[in-house]
Amino acid sequence: MEHAWMMCSEIEVREKGFAPYGLAFTKTWARLHNVNPVWYLDMTPGHDWLTVPFDSLRDSAIEEAVRSGKSLAEFPITRLLPFIEQMGPTSNGRKEWWWEREWRRIGHLNFGWTDVVAVFAPCDEHDEILQKMRVDVIPDYPQPPLLDPNWGLERMISALRGIPPQRAGPFPR
């Protein structure tokens, strides 16, 4: 959560921009639903002890698929590819997204409000979102807390506990 603000900030070398909206789930729930953390391989020159064997496995699968006429999807390495990213220096700067702690899943992710730990949205939209959630959330289930990704960690923790904003932070009002 301490890096949530960076997820929706403009970062010069990032190829995609992210809006300040999202849903949070527990890692346990995610793992039970085939969501997995991304494995970041360091491609810094001299740090090739992971990238060389990985690239070799990928290249071998591609060569075998071309040679045999098989679909590349039939090779086990292709089941790993969506969960692996390289990080380190590039010709345009550095690709360092490890702090995002990204998790991925192949295919659709089915969930209900009871699975959601928190909802991320800009705080000036929280009242409107709360009104919509009151209609959609299971009547007897407490609605997930709303967090602004631009808040600091202490403010988010306070909101998760239900502490009002004026009592959160280092300077109580």
C-alpha positions, -999 to +999 in steps of 0.1 A: +000+000+000+029+023+006+036+024-032-001+027-043+004+064-052+032+054-077+008+030-095-012+060-108+015+086-110+030+096-144+064+079-146+086+091-175+096+056-189+064+038-181+046+027-213+011+026-198-007+050-176-029+037-147-060+054-134-064+057-096-090+029-093-087-006-082-097-035-059-076-051-033-077-088-024-057-108+001-028-127-013-043-159+001-075-154-018-055-145-049-034-177-047-065-198-042-078-183-075-047-189-096-033-154-093+005-154-090+031-128-083+052-118-112+088-131-112+112-103-121+145-113-138+174-089-134+187-081-169+215-059-157+247-067-176+267-092-155+235-105-138+226-130-164+225-161-142+187-161-145+181-144-179+205-167-199+188-200-189+154-185-192+161-170-227+176-204-237+144-223-227+122-198-245+144-198-277+145-236-277+107-238-275+104-214-304+129-233-325+112-266-318+077-252-326+090-239-359+108-271-367+080-295-357+051-274-368+036-276-332+019-247-316+041-228-293+013-230-267+020-267-264+054-261-248+055-258-209+077-226-209+048-207-225+027-213-193+054-193-174+059-164-199+029-143-187+043-143-151+079-132-160+092-097-165+127-085-170+140-055-151+171-034-152+188-010-177+173-006-212+183+016-241+157+041-229+167+041-192+157+016-166+128-008-163+123-011-126+088-021-116+096-046-088+081-022-063+046-027-079+046-062-066+024-071-095+002-102-095-012-118-127-038-143-137-045-158-171-082-155-180-112-140-162-112-135-124-146-141-108-152-126-074-179-111-052-179-081-028-172-105+001-138-112-016-128-075-018-106-061+010-106-025-001-116-003-031-092+023-045-105+056-059-098+093-056-112+106-022-134+132-039-154+104-055-158+083-023-193+095-014-206+088-049-190+053-049-203+046-014-239+054-027-234+030-056-219+003-034-248+004-010-270-008-038-247-035-051-231-049-019-247-078-001-270-061+025-257-080+055-220-077+045-200-047+055-189-028+024-152-027+018-133+004+029-125+031+003-089+042+000-073+069-021-041+056-037-026+090-032-030+088+006+000+079+027+003+045+044-008+058+078-040+074+063-048+041+045-043+020+076-066+044+096-093+042+069-091+004+070-097+005+107-125+031+103-107+059+120-121+093+108-096+114+087-094+141+115-080+115+138-055+099+113-020+111+107+007+126+129-012+158+136-046+151+151-072+179+145 
